[in-house]
Amino acid sequence: MRKIVYGVHQSLDGFIEGPNGEFDWPEMGPELSAFSLEQCDRAGALVYGRRVWEFMAAYWPQAESISDHPHDLAFVPIWRRTPKVVLSRTLTEADHGAQVVGGGDLAREVTALKEQPGGDLLLNGGAEAAAALTDLGLIDEYQIFVHPVVLGGGKPVFAATERMKFRLAESRTFDGRSVLLRYHRTG
């Protein structure tokens, strides 16, 4: 069975976006970029919540005309060829060949995706989608990339209303700046 791996970038003070929704602070140095590109290239599908999907669908099809960052240019072909899944209660279809799930029984639909053959399902960003899958016990691994910035407010990584416990599976430093904390949920 495929795993759902939730990858999220956060500030030192625990936010995934700043007070005004800004996401201009994570730095993709060469080591973090290489890790991310390798993981995405092996993925069975890239999974997004609706809001993150809208950003991704607007940016990546034209990224070469917007950015000259080496990470962006290397990710474009991976994004184009990798199957995409959008978790949404409101969308019925999505561009770029993306499959939309969540209009019915989210647990059943996502479990069916996990049971398909292929690489892991990478859920990127999106606190609401991650919270919904966490509540259903469907996320197998949490990869939290901590960046050396304090945002002073914004959207927290976890909006849990109950205590959750995790086991650290790995920690790793990238580019002498950011740290990956890889966790499995234990309760």
Salt bridges, closest charged atoms under 4 A:
GLU27 OE2 - ARG177 NH2 3.03
GLU38 OE2 - ARG42 NH1 2.87
ASP41 OD1 - ARG81 NH2 2.46
GLU54 OE2 - ARG50 NH1 3.02
GLU64 OE1 - ARG80 NH2 2.90
GLU128 OE2 - ARG51 NH1 3.79
GLU128 OE2 - LYS155 NZ 3.07
ASP140 OD2 - LYS114 NZ 2.85
GLU141 OE1 - LYS3 NZ 3.35
GLU141 OE1 - ARG182 NH1 2.89
GLU141 OE1 - HIS184 NE2 3.23
GLU170 OE1 - ARG182 NE 2.87
